[in-house]
Amino acid sequence: MHAVCRRITGNDADAADAAQEAMIAVVRGLARFDGRSAFGTWVYRIATNASLDELRRRRRRPQLAGRDRDHEYMPEPIDPDSELRIDHLADRFQLDAALADLPEDFRLPVVLRDVADLDYAEIAEALNVPIGTVKSRIARGRAQVAATILRGSGNQHPNADRPTTGNPT
């Protein structure tokens, strides 16, 4: 649940708040769970809603001057596997930044599929959209994440500079 909240909110502090609110909502709403959907789908929908609520609260909070969300992360202590850890953290930060740049309509289904491992039907039910919409949003969201990561790494897609119509120059 925290991983889903983390990917939706974009930082640990907001994710912790959202996950806590989601857990409270799950416990309080347990008696109302009617079994029409899988328990996991129901819980992830609550976590998604709590994360969206946290994002709305964040927008209303005043921001401190000079505060940069992207630099809130602290690297883990050095250990014998530090190079691997640093590479892993760099990849994770890059992925987190790419996900944070996604519009909400794409970020939610991508996170629910790739982080929460829900199937398309569960995501469709959780987001209250048709399965085709879920598939399309996941495909478009993944494509945007990949493009963002490629741009950030300095790599270009081999066809990125090719014209799609008209005469080649």
N, C-alpha and C positions, 0 to 999 in steps of 0.2 A: 504494500500500500504506500509506504514512504517513497519507494522508487517512482511510482506513478505520480505522486504529488510533486516529487522533486523535478521530474521532467516537465510537468505542466507549469509549475510556478517558476522554475529556473534558478532557484537558490535554496540552500539548506534551511535557512531560518523560516522562510515562508512555507516550505515543504513540511517542516516539523509542526508548524501551527496548523496547516491544513490536515495533516495526517492525524493529529490529536483531535481536531474537530470531527473528522470523519469517524474515528473510533468511538467517540462519544455518541455520534449520531447512529452508528451501527448498534451500539448497546441499547440506546434508548428506543430505537425503532425495531429491535429484534422481534417483538411481539407482533408487529405489523407486517413482517415478512410473510408473504402469502404463498411462496413457492412457484409463482408463475414464471419466474426466471431462475437461472442457476444462482446459488448463493454468492458465488464469486462475482458474477455480473452485477448483482445488486450492490455488493460491497464496493466494486470499482466505480459504479455510477455515483455512489455516495462520495467516494474519494475524489472523483472528477468534479462533482459539484462543490465540494469543500475547497478544492484547489481554485476553481473559478471564483468562488466567493473571496478567497484570499487575494487573488489578483485584483478583484474589484476594490477590496479594502486597501491594497497597496497603492492603487491609483489615487485614492483619496488622501493618503498619508503625505505629509510634506517630506520632500527629499532634502537631505543635508547637502550643502554645496560641496562639490568635489568628490562626492561619494560615487564610486564606480562599481556597479554590481559585478562586472566581469572579473574584478580583482579581489573578490571576497574569499576565494579559495586559498587555503594554505596547504602547501605540499606536505606529504607524509614524511616522518623522520627518515634519515638515510639508513639503509641497511645493506646487507650483502647483495641484494637484488635491486639496488636503487636504480640502475639504468632501466631495467624492465618496468619498474614502478613509474619512473618519470615518463617513459614512453606511453605507458598505459594511461597515466593521468593526462598527458597532453592530448591523447586521442579522446579521452572522455570529455575534457574541457572543450575541445573542438566540436564534438558531437552535441554537447549541451548548448553551446553557442548557436550551432546550426538549428537545433530544435527550438531554441528561444526565438529565433528569427522567423520561424514558421507562423503563419496566421493560425489563430486558434482552431478554425475549422479543419485544418490539416494536422496540427500538432496533436489534438486529442485522439483521433483514430490511430495515428502512428504510434503514440505512446501506449495506448491500450493494446495494440497488436504486438508491438515489438518489445515493450517493457513488461506489460501485464500478461502477455501471451494469451489474450482472449481471441476466440475465433470470430469470423466476420459476423455471424448471426448474433453473438453476444454483444459485440460492439454496436451493431445496428440497434439492438434492443436498448443498450445503455444510453446511446446518444439519440434514440428515437428518430432514426433516419433509415431509409431503405438500404439493403445490403449492397446494391449497386453503387450507391453514393459512398458507402464506407470503402469499397474497393477502389473507387476512383480517387477519393481523398487520400487514401493510403499511398496509392501509386504516385499521385502528384506531390504529396508531402515528402515521400522518400526521394523523389527526383530533385526536389528543391534542396533537401538536406545534402544529397550527393553533390549537387552543383555548388552549394555553399562551401562544402569541404574541399572540393577540387579548386575553387577560387582561392581559398585560404592557404592551400598547400602550394600554390603557384602552378599546379598542373592545369592544363586545359583539355577539354574533351577534344578528341581528334577532329571532330566535325564542327567544332564551335565557330570557326571562322568561315565555313563554307556557306555561300548564299543558298537560300532555299528556293528562291524564284529569280527569274530574270537572267541576264547574261553574266557569266563569271567575268571578273575583271582581272 
